[in-house]
């Protein structure tokens, strides 16, 4: 069951998928429609999940589930991954590779393989103050507080 993202409690679980490229406005609009349809029917063991999504920067898909109503289970998580994989095929993008880093360079959002990000650190092209997207956050509260943070305040800090 779809619930507006802002109406979910802070402890709702989140999954963040970053695209290796920016989606066009048309693609993002289609993805929004597909996500709404997916979330409407998303269930765990036959019980509808109270869920939502956010689309950010034409690059990120954030899925969220209110675990207090019904916890996401292995099968329901598998169905969300299958849905994300279908988007990967449809739009010829990579949404599941966790070995990439997305960060801000001024107003531009850059997406690099982790090895290239490490090289940028070494070359001082990015700093501890560079805003990174910490896709390891677990819930909406962490998402709101710790998703877009200076690299020094994220797991990225180990490279400095």
Helices and strands as residue ranges (DSSP letters): G 5-7, E 13-18, H 25-41, E 43-44, E 47-48, E 51-56, E 60-65, H 74-91, E 100-105, E 108-113, H 114-122, E 131-133, H 140-146, E 148-150, G 151-153, G 155-159
